[in-house]
Structures are given as structure tokens and as C-alpha cells.
């Protein structure tokens, strides 16, 4: 069994993406890791080169910023990175620049890849998600956040990234997947308010081409959070120690817009069922 990681990134330093931590978090699970680096003006290439591992292969990419509809450029860049994954790869491990795998989940991930490697029905492995928000102490617990996504796929030339790189398709259909007892730690909403504002300005430009001015992001405008009491991945500890802003939130305060969202949240919290949830995959029994 051969496992190849793959990711893409541009201007990671400017937008404070934990991409070095993301890559380091999957290195122990991978034989190789492909990193597609877009044209950057902030030292991103040097950051990737500073990761001390002979497993990493770096490729240059020029983004087509005219692909704005629905963030399509992100899927195209995912496909570019995936195309560099060697054909003798069994599993391709996709990780985005603001996602990190916890070392406690390595055994479960390895076991799932081994268990399903010869079952060609299984086209991908499905991860659960923890979305951190505002600081490293809170996670989103409402339907605002996707709770599962495919992050390990077979090496198959027919597989393509979907929409804004949030999922995958094989010949246009959803991938058939099995769940893995592991979490992806998503840190895309943990930055200083000024850095988050800069990132959102850039996101608006990617998705619509519009230039907007956001001076300081207001983290208080959120529907529901819960406090995180677990342990962060080891690769994140240094970044967490360097945090230079404060965010406190009253987790008893809920800010749902509309009765439907309140009811669906209540059902999920009391019965563990997420009703009417869109699934970007086909779950195999």
C-alpha cells in the first residue's frame, strides 16, 4: 500500500494559513507528499521548503484568477496537485492549508486504509470535522458547519475536485465511501480579527472578483459555539502559544436566525441526528 499526500497553497504567510502544520500532520501517514505552490509574494515557497522531510515534492502553479464562479479556481488547483500523485499510489490523502490531522488518530486512519485497500467499491474515506472559531478554545456546533468530508481518495484519473474543492466526483457522480474514526481539525476561522478580515477580503475576490474592504472581523456574530476541552494536535502547539489576540464567548448564548434552525439544532443535540443534511458522498454499508 502506497499513500501520497497532496495539497495546494498560495500566499500562506500573508493569510496566516497553518499549511506547514497541515503538511507535517500527514507526513507520518504518507510515503510522499505533493505540494502545489501558486505564485506568491510572501515567502510561501520558502516556508514549504523549510519543512525538513525528503518525502515532499514541490510543484509550481499559476492560478487562473478568472475562474471566479463558486470558487472554481480552488477545485482546479486541487486537480493540479492530484495530477502529480504517482500512478502507483493506492490512497491519495488530501489536506487543505488550514486543516490538521491529530496524531491520536493515526492508528485508525492507517487501519481504515489497510482494511479497504483491496475493496474497489470503496473510493474514499470520510472524516469527521472540528471547526475552530475565534480562538483555539471554541468549536462551531451548529449546522453552519459541514460535519463530514472526504479526505482520502483512490488514485484514479477519473476523480475530480468538485465545485470549490470541498468534495470529489468520479465521472460526475458522488464517491462511494466508508467512514474512518478520525477527525480533521479545521483552523480556517482562527486568526486575529485583522488577519481574518484580510483573508475574507481575498475570499470574496476569489468567489466573485469584487474588491471589498473589511477592516476588522467581528467574531461575536456567530449562531452557536461550544468550548473545546480536548487536546490539539502536537504540530499546532507552537502556533497556539504564539496567539496574540483574545476571544471570549458565552456558550449559552445562541443566535439562530429563524425557528427552523433552532428546531434542527435542538433535534441534533438531543437525538444525535442531523436532519435534511446535504451529503457530498455516498455512504457504503
Secondary structure as GFF3:
##gff-version 3
##sequence-region A 1 285
A	DSSP	beta_strand	3	9	.	.	.	ID=ss1
A	DSSP	alpha_helix	19	27	.	.	.	ID=ss2
A	DSSP	beta_strand	32	38	.	.	.	ID=ss3
A	DSSP	alpha_helix	44	49	.	.	.	ID=ss4
A	DSSP	beta_strand	56	61	.	.	.	ID=ss5
A	DSSP	three_ten_helix	69	71	.	.	.	ID=ss6
A	DSSP	alpha_helix	72	83	.	.	.	ID=ss7
A	DSSP	beta_strand	91	94	.	.	.	ID=ss8
A	DSSP	beta_strand	99	101	.	.	.	ID=ss9
A	DSSP	three_ten_helix	103	105	.	.	.	ID=ss10
A	DSSP	alpha_helix	106	116	.	.	.	ID=ss11
A	DSSP	beta_strand	124	133	.	.	.	ID=ss12
A	DSSP	beta_strand	138	140	.	.	.	ID=ss13
A	DSSP	beta_strand	148	154	.	.	.	ID=ss14
A	DSSP	beta_strand	159	162	.	.	.	ID=ss15
A	DSSP	beta_strand	167	170	.	.	.	ID=ss16
A	DSSP	beta_strand	173	174	.	.	.	ID=ss17
A	DSSP	beta_strand	176	189	.	.	.	ID=ss18
A	DSSP	alpha_helix	193	208	.	.	.	ID=ss19
A	DSSP	beta_strand	225	227	.	.	.	ID=ss20
A	DSSP	three_ten_helix	234	236	.	.	.	ID=ss21
A	DSSP	alpha_helix	237	241	.	.	.	ID=ss22
A	DSSP	alpha_helix	259	271	.	.	.	ID=ss23
A	DSSP	beta_strand	282	283	.	.	.	ID=ss24
###
